[in-house]
Amino acid sequence: MADPIETLRQKLVMQVRGVFNDVEGGQKPVPPSEEALFERDSPIRMVHADIVGMMVGGMRGLLLQMLHPHALQGVLDHSNFREDMHGRLRRTARFIAVTSFGHRNDARAAIERVNAIHAKVSGTLPDGSPYSATDPRTLAWVHVAEATSFLAAYMRHARPDMPGHEQDEYYRQFATIARALGADPVPISRNEAEEIFRELRGDLRTSVQAREVAQMVLTQRTEGTPPALQAMLGAEAVAILPPFARSMLGLARPGLAALPARAATWGVGKTLRWAFRQN
């Protein structure tokens, strides 16, 4: 007789894998490699293995990235984001998985593919100034928005007592990928991340388009994700946004009503960590 708990665990694992992988197309999860760019149980692999932290952090990071006019225009001009948000998020998650856990050769190949795509992404902003996806400063904002978001969400939901030296190591490890993608400047510590974040904040602009994309990120349900969970993840992403970013995106700071969402999201994270730890 099948163990009902084991059956539930396997169902959870398969459901989550279906969110992040094109299972119908034959895509399988990225197998962790002993010859990855980073050692097993190192900070970057711990942070990027936490599913709820990455989902909340990914949404926060995307909201921040859309405040950069060059990053936003590149998405609007060269992406089918509106028609296939799930596909875009799935591809981003795949890139993070391959570069964090996959064999180093696969990681380098994935980076080369992204660089080749970026080389074709350029155009003109509404004010007539040019933009390019290979601009080091734009790539720096994309990276620092992601890195600070992933780490903030991980510490909020999984490990609030993560030692400072491990946080610094996370930035140092993630910098390897950012530099290979052409980003500059790139932080290698918490202090540098804060400094670069403050410096690049001056490049950000609010816009109708940025607010529209923000609403899409928060309201368009990812295939395979229950609506209630999507709403909780979105509320958490908004809660940990810097106040200036919420203001620029026209988002209200979640009040006391957000407390149940945080508790529920914490519970989901704990359950998923249990399910995948047994896998």
Sequence and secondary structure as in RCSB ss.txt:
>XXXX:A:sequence
MADPIETLRQKLVMQVRGVFNDVEGGQKPVPPSEEALFERDSPIRMVHADIVGMMVGGMRGLLLQMLHPHALQGV
LDHSNFREDMHGRLRRTARFIAVTSFGHRNDARAAIERVNAIHAKVSGTLPDGSPYSATDPRTLAWVHVAEATSF
LAAYMRHARPDMPGHEQDEYYRQFATIARALGADPVPISRNEAEEIFRELRGDLRTSVQAREVAQMVLTQRTEGT
PPALQAMLGAEAVAILPPFARSMLGLARPGLAALPARAATWGVGKTLRWAFRQN
>XXXX:A:secstr
   HHHHHHHHHHHHHHHHHS TTTT       TTBSS TT HHHHHHH HHHHHHHHHHHHHHHTTSHHHHHHH
HHH  TTT HHHHHHHHHHHHHHHHHSBHHHHHHHHHHHHHHHTT EEE TTS EEETT HHHHHHHHHHHHHHH
HHHHHHHT TT  HHHHHHHHHHHHHHHHHTT SS  SSHHHHHHHHHHHHTT    HHHHHHHHHHHHS  TTS
 HHHHHHHHHHHHHTS HHHHHHHT     TTHHHHHHHHHHHHHHHHHHHHT 
